[in-house]
Amino acid sequence: MNNPIRVLDIGLVPPIRSQAIYHGVAYAMKPETPDTIILVGPTDPYVCIGYHQELEKEVDVDYCREPGLPIYRREVGGGAVYLDRGQVFTQWIFHRNDLPASLEERFTLYIKPLVETYQSLGIPANHRPVNDIHVQGKKIGGTGAAQMGEAEVVVGSLMFDFNFDLMARVLKVSSEKMRDKIFQSLNEYMTTMTHQLGYSPDRDAVIKIYLEQAKATLGRRIVRGKPTAKELALVGELDKQFATDEW
């Protein structure tokens, strides 16, 4: 396969846009649309829930409303998660025939450049099937997948840092004692680049490594590009839809 992969390095955008961008590019996909990797992060914190989750059972909505912490539902499965600029989202929007048919093989392909990026930084990461990334028994990232229109989507992140306290706080729990246990569990079970290295590495340097690893993994050229006018128009419509659905 000789067709290059387009990279959209969007940078920091409003929380809504960090979700709407990959949904919009996916739903705008046509046969002539290039396979695309989006790199993006949110300017401000928010909570994102999985496609099949029941909001009131998973998230402390009242707590989120007090500081104006928005909650959005993505069209990818998985659990509720607190997100902020401590993560760079790596979103693949590919044609169906350009990814393995098996979901396990698809996750393996997607995760490989993430693992090798961490390893290049001196972090001993490994793929824990089916779709997690671990460092010496601690999770440094999960992934998710979905079909949107003609596109196959796989998403995850480069975990620079993470606010364990807020993650524990936004979740719906039966008691404060349980919340303390969740906070302790998050600290024991999760890690980040900052925790592993003792500092937060330069974003652009990490992205450069990641794109080199993605190029090697996929065996294709990677070319930086921009969203088309049609893609931006659809993303703009989805911005409004996410805002309408906000809790």
Salt bridges, closest charged atoms under 4 A:
ASP9 OD1 - ARG203 NH2 3.02
ASP9 OD2 - ARG224 NH1 3.26
ASP35 OD2 - ARG220 NH1 2.83
GLU54 OE1 - LYS57 NZ 3.44
ASP60 OD2 - ARG169 NH1 3.24
ASP60 OD2 - ARG179 NH2 3.77
ASP62 OD1 - ARG65 NH1 3.80
GLU116 OE2 - LYS112 NZ 2.77
ASP132 OD1 - LYS139 NZ 3.56
GLU152 OE2 - ARG96 NE 3.13
GLU152 OE1 - ARG106 NH1 2.73
GLU176 OE1 - ARG179 NE 3.23
ASP204 OD1 - ARG203 NH1 3.41
GLU231 OE2 - ARG6 NH2 2.82
ASP239 OD2 - ARG17 NH2 2.43
